[in-house]
Amino acid sequence: MDIRTAERSDLETVKKITQETIKEIYPLYYPAGAVRFFSEHHSDGNILRDIEAGIVYLLISDEGLPAGTVTIEGNEINRLFVLPSFQHRGYGRALMDMAEKNIGVSYASVILHASLPAKSIYLKRGYKEIDYIKIDTKHGDYLCADIMEKSI
């Protein structure tokens, strides 16, 4: 396994990991409008902007295949996705460990928005709920998530 900074040439790979994970996992937890909101929020433009800022990381599996991604912006962990076919192999944990370590160099705490599929994972890692958000998706649904924090 290897985690490296994503490059502009990785845009399609990061997009594929993000969109495939949203498409396969999020409908199990959210209504269609919220799933569409997630997909639109993680657009090519937003991903490319973050890649160009040098804040997107790509995880390459033990088999040499792209399997996961995470974005670190300041002390926030964003866009953490592992392809469903690579889940339950420790790749999400590796991305979280790396992100928390990098953030810990400059900050005393980590902040993230917890989607329903991942909230229990964050609780087990010691994150605490500090706020709650409700977003009108403009697709007839609402997206609810917890803002969580962990001291490092």
GITATA-V783429 format. One record per pair of residues at least 24 apart in sequence whose ideal C-beta (glycine too) atoms are under 6 Angstrom apart, sorted by the first residue. I is the first residue (numbers start at 1). J is the second residue. D is the distance in whole Angstrom. If there is no record, write none. Layout:
# GITATA-V783429
<<I;J;D> <I;J;D>>
This chain:
# GITATA-V783429
<<1;62;5> <2;60;5> <3;57;5> <3;59;5> <3;98;5> <4;58;6> <5;57;6> <6;51;5> <6;56;4> <6;58;5> <8;51;6> <10;58;6> <11;48;6> <13;66;5> <14;47;5> <14;69;5> <15;47;6> <17;69;5> <17;81;5> <17;83;6> <18;42;5> <18;81;5> <20;83;6> <21;81;4> <24;84;5> <25;117;5> <29;116;4> <29;117;5> <31;141;4> <33;137;5> <33;139;3> <33;140;5> <33;141;3> <34;137;5> <34;141;5> <34;143;4> <36;139;5> <37;137;4> <37;143;6> <59;91;6> <59;95;6> <61;86;6> <67;91;5> <68;95;5> <70;95;4> <70;99;5> <72;99;5> <72;102;6> <75;103;5> <75;107;4> <75;110;6> <75;111;6> <76;111;5> <77;112;4> <104;152;4> <109;149;5> <109;151;5> <110;150;5> <111;149;5> <112;148;6> <113;145;5> <113;147;6> <114;145;6> <114;146;5> <114;148;5> <115;145;6> <122;148;5> <126;150;5>>
